[in-house]
Amino acid sequence: MKDYKSIYEEWLLNPYFDDATKEELRGIADDENEIKERFYQDLEFGTAGLRGIIGAGINRMNIYVVRKATQGLANYIISQGGADKGVAIAYDSRHMSPEFAEEAALTLAANGIKAYKFESLRPTPELSFAVRELGCIAGINITASHNPPEYNGYKVYWEDGAQFTPPHDKGVTAEVLNITDISTVKTTTLEAAKESGKYEIIGAALDDKYIAHVKAQVVNQAAIDQMQNDIKIVYTPLHGTGNLPARRALKEIGFTHVYVVPEQELPDGGFPTVSYPNPEAEEAFELGLALAKEKDADLVLATDPDADRLGVYVKDDKSGEYIPLTGNMSGSLLCEYVLSQKKERGEIPADGQVVKSIVTTNLVDAVAKAYGCELIEVLTGFKYIGQQILKEEATGYGTYMFGLEESYGCLIGTYARDKDAISATVALCEAAAYYKTKGMTLWDAMIAMYEKYGYYKDAVKSIGLKGIEGQEKIRTIMETMRKDTPAEVGGYKVLSARDYKLDTVKDMSTGEVSPTGLPQSDVLYYDLTEDAWLCVRPSGTEPKIKFYYGIKGASMAEAEERSAKLGEAVMAMVDKMM
């Protein structure tokens, strides 16, 4: 633990820090715990970059912490000989996002590295695309994704367009940690940055190219043309970046009935209509569902603030109700649709691959197998799916067909290397049009998948554990489970135990141990009988520990029952460790 009191005093006395920051800090002078929380440690620069509460202090998101992170990135870029390639910068609708993007650009410029900064807010997948299109060495995205409004974040991308992975993540992190005095970080003025040629505003030209790639992923334009006036779509950007690109893409491929939720249309970092802007949450859809019932819409779509995640409700014509699809469900449905369409056209090569994270549904495994595609598993985080695409390109083996993770994200093409909710929005609307030509709804298509492959049900439970004590509890749970592998969970026998931190896969019947073949990560995974599974991992973006699990049933009712029982058993097991 750092000497938080002395660092607090340094921030109050050092002329480097602005008056507004000092005023904020003087306001907590009598709150020992608040001073401690803000200064006991540096805001962790981890594998996803930074994410934290906006405010003054080394353990908060502010311009000084952003400058420090950018200086570390600049030092690493220079060490890699990539300074001439430049860095693309995007940001979302959150509080302080434009300011943080500007500070990052000025620190880069001060280090002789060109910053390509978007003129206004843009979705995450477009930033990923821009890095590749501009030939940049790296990218910076200012976003806290779906976190509550008091948060913001800072994501780093590498030259392939994916969030950075080993060795670059460790390299950048080390450079950031080497900076012990924030007040020594380089910066410059906007005027000086422009004069040096190291600051350039980007926008419309990249928008056009990005949207063209999104539209290029359409596999059945004929179905859209046939049903464009019959499909009704309700969409909400949840006050984020998705509004303009999603509407534009849907309009340009032909859909004529797109209704945007008016109360959630415009960017607003306060996210006034929701407690937090998460398309996984039921409350995010309250306004959208009301509009959908008024318009008799076929589907309701919601993107998170940086438009990389997509939430979905689809209408069941038989009951008239709107049914939510989890990320596993919508991802599997899109995978089935894309592969079926490509198979019909003879466009699935012998080395076709479907890529998923280890916590994503086993339903995708069945879909991939049905279409003759190899199923590739990667660690949690879409950057590892991006890394797999890079591997395919580098080795000449493997053709990327589809990639997804359970957290409401997928990518159809390879123009970007992060999940793309704009593309997923287009694809789901296309799928709705196609199935409507067959007299089916998207819910009918989902049920048809279950009947074909089995009723897979996947869920996740998480426990929020904030602060210093919370971090310790998370460590205790992981180490307890690491040392003592359960023989069974919820009546399912443990067949094998994977420990991605120790790089081991243990066969529980033979005791044989083999490597995981994946990068090191603090994750435990248990393969269970009857195609069930359990995975335990601390969240990389929030103070939580997550328990992912999945089962397979012979019917919807059986799947629901089995899933509930396994969830209860997992929580009972965890309660004993708390």
Order of alpha helices (4+ residues) and beta strands (2+ residues): alpha-alpha-alpha-beta-alpha-beta-alpha-beta-alpha-beta-beta-alpha-alpha-beta-alpha-alpha-beta-alpha-beta-alpha-beta-beta-beta-alpha-beta-alpha-beta-alpha-beta-beta-alpha-alpha-beta-alpha-beta-beta-beta-beta-beta-beta-beta-alpha
